[in-house]
C-alpha cells in the first residue's frame, strides 16, 4: 500500500459505507450486522416518495427524529487520512464518495464528489429551491412541537423506525418558493438515477487519474462499480481495501481484506520508503 501511494500522484479515491461505519453510522450490507441482515426494513424508493404523500410524511417524520444524532457523527481516522492524502501529500485529485453523510467535508477534504448527493441539503421537486437541512429541521420543529419521539437505532441515511401512529400527524410543508412542490433531501433514492452531469464529472476525473483507491465499499451498486469498469478500460491500477469480497475483486491490482482505519492512516508514512527503510 505504501509503495502504491508513493508512486501515484493523481489518485481518485472511491469511498463507501465501510469508512463511515468506523464513525458509528451503520450500513446496509455488512454481513450479519448491516441493516439488511438485522431488519426487513428497506430504504425509501423514489417512486414511492414522489407518488405518495403518506410516504413523504413517513420519511420526513423518521428523518426528523434521526437528524440530531445523524448530523452529530464525526469523521473517522480514515476520513482524516483521505484528507491528508489530498491536502498534505498532494496525491488525490478527487474523492468520489457513495456516502451522503458529508463526513469527508467535515474532515476537511476539498475535492469531493458525492455520487448519491448529501443529506445536508433539501431540494424542491418542482422548482430550483434549496434549503440547508438544519434550517429545514427548525421549520419542521416549529410545525411539529409535540413530536418528541427518539430512537437508538439509526439507519445509514439518517432516519429511524417509527410506528404509523407516531408519524400520522406529522406536518411537512410544501416548497417555500413555489408553494406546491414536494421537498426531499438532495440524495439519490433507491430506484433513482445519478444526475448525468455528476456522472460525467466523475468520468472526467477518472480519465485524468493515474490510479484508483477504493475504500470500504462492496461496489454492489452500479453507480460505484461503473467507475471500476472505466478504470479497467483505461488500464489504471486499482487498490481495494474492504472487509469481505467486492464486486471489483477480479479487477484489483491489490486487494486488502481489512478495516480501512487499520490500513490507510499507517500507510501515509512515505518518509519510510523515501529513506529506503522499507522493502
N, C-alpha and C positions, 0 to 999 in steps of 0.2 A: 504493500500500500504506500509506504513512504517513497519508494522509487517512482511509482506511478505519479504521485503528487509532485515530486521533484521535476520529473521530465516533461510535464504538461503544464501549459500556461494559459490555455483557453478552454477550461473545463466547464461544461454545462452540468450542473448538479440537479438531479431529479429526486424529489423527496415525497414520501408518503406518510401514512398514519403511524408507521413504526417509530418515527422520531418524536411524534407528539405523545405517544403512549409513555415515553420517558418523562414527559411533563405531567402525566396523570390523566390525560384525555384518552378515553377508551377508543378502540377501533371496531370495525365491523367484522373483520375476517380472521383475526388471530385464532389459531386452533385451540379450542377448549375454553377460551376466555373472551373472545370477541362477541359483539352484540348478537351476531347470527347464531352463535353457539349457546348463548345464555337466554335467548328470548325469541319469541315468534314475531316480535315487532320488526317492521321494515321501514326504511326511510320514506318520506313523502315523495310521491311521484308527481311530476309536473302536470300531468293530465288531471289528476285529482285536485291539485291546488287551483288550477285555472277554472275548472268546471263547477266546483262545489264550494259554496260559501261556508258550509259547515266544516269542510276540510281546512279551509283557511283559518277559521276561528279556532279549530282544534290545534292547528300547527302553531299559531301565534300565542295561544294560551300556554302551551307546553314550552315554547321558546322563551316566553316572558319569565316563566318560573326558573328556567335553567340559565338565563343570561347572566345574572350576577356571578354565579360560580364559573361559568364558561369563560367570561371575559376576564376573570381574575387569574387564569392559568398563566404561568410564566415559562419562558424558553428553557429547554433542556441543554445539557452540555453539548449535544450535537448541533443544536441551533447556533450556539456561540462558536463552535468550531467551524461551521459553514461560513459564518460571518468573518472569522479570522482568515479563512482561506481566501475570501474575496478581498477584504479591506487591508489586512496586514501582509498577506503573502502575494496578493495580486494574481491569483491563479484562476479565479472564477469569472467567467463572462456573464453568466446568468444562473439564477436559481429558479427552477421550474418546480412549483410545489402543487401537489394534488390536495393539500390541506386547505381548509377555509378558516383556520384559527388565527391567522396573521402573526404567528409566533416568530417567523423569520424576520419580519419587520420589527417586532418588539426586541429581538436580539440585536438589531442594527444593520442587517443586510439591506443593501440598496437596490441591487439589480434583481428584483423578484417579479416573476410572472405567476399569478395564481390561476392555474388551469380552470379550476371549478369556482372561481370567484372568492368572495370573502363574506363571512357572517357579519362583518363590521359595517356593512353598508346595506341600505334598504332602497329599493327602486320601485317605481310605478310601472305596471304592465301596459299602461295606456299612453303615457307621455314620458318626457325626459326627466321628471322629478326624481331627486335622490335626497336621502337624509341619513345622517350618521346613526348607527344602530343605538348608541347610548342616548341620543336625543329622542329617538323613537321610543325607547324604553320609558323615558319620562312622560311621554304622551300617553302610552299605554297605562302607566301608573295613575295618571290623572283620570283616565276613563274607567279604571277598574280598582277603585280604592279598597274594595273588600276582598280582593284577590290576595290571599295570604299563604297559599299553599307553598310548600318547599319540597325538595326531593334530594335524596342522597345518591340516586342513580342517574347519571347524566349520559347522554348519547354523544357520539362523535361530532355531530353538527350543533350540539348545544341545547337540545330540547330534552324533555323528561316525560315520563309516563303520567298521564292524568286520566281520571275517570270521566265519563260523559257528563256526569253531574257537576264535576269540578270546572269543566270548560264551557258548559252550555250557555251560561250567562255572560261570558267574556265578550267585551266590546272591542272591535277592531275598526279604526277609522278608514275611510276611503282616502285617496290621494289628496294631499293638502293643496295641490296646484290645480289639477283638472277637476277634482271633486267626484270623479266616478271610477277612476282606475283602482284596481286591487294592488296592494303593496306586498312585496315579497322580498326576502333577503336576496342580495345580489350574488346568489350561488347557483350553480348548475344542479338542479334537482335530478333525481333518477328519471331516465326517460327523455331528458332534455339534451340538447347539443351544445358543445362548447362553441362560443362565437367564432365565426370564421376568421375575423381579424386577429383574434388571440391565437388561433391555430397557426396562422401564417407567421405571426411574430415569433412563435416558438420554433417554427421550421427555419426561419432565418437565423436564429441563434444557434441551432444545431449545425446548420450549414457553415457557420463561421467558427465553429468549435474545433478543437483537436482531440476531444475525448468526452466521455460521459461518466459521471459518478452517480450511481443510483443508491439511495439510502432509504431503507425502511418502507419498502413497498413491494407487494407481490405482483404488481402490474397487471392485475386481473382485468381492470377497466381499460378499454381500448384507448381512451384519451391519453393514457400514460404509455401504453405499450407501443403505440404508433411512433413515439419518439425513438424507441429502441429500433424499430424497423428502419426508420430513416438513418439512424447512426450506422446500422449494419450495411445499408446500401452505400453509405459514404465511406465504409471501412474504418470507422472510428473505433478505437479501443473502448471497451465498456467494463467498468468495475462495479460490482453489485455487493452491497452489504445489507443483509436481511436475515432475520431468523426464519428458517424454513425455505422451501422452494419458491421460486418466482417463475412467472411466465417466460422471462427472458433468459433463464439459466443457460439454455443451449447457445446463446449468443455472447455470453460473458467471457471476457478475456481473463478476468479474475472474479471468483465468487467467494465471499466470506460469509459463512453462516454464523452470525453473531449479532448482538445488540450494537447499534451504531455508536452509542456512547462508550462502548468498551473498545472501540477501534479508532474512530476518527480523531478525537482530541489528542491521543498519544501519537498519532501518525504525523502531527504537524511539527515534528522536531526535525526540520530539514537540515539543521546545522550538523546533526549526527552524520548524515550521509555526505554532506559537503566536506566534512573533515576526514572522510574516509574511514569512519569508525563503525560502519555498518556494512554487512555483507549484502 
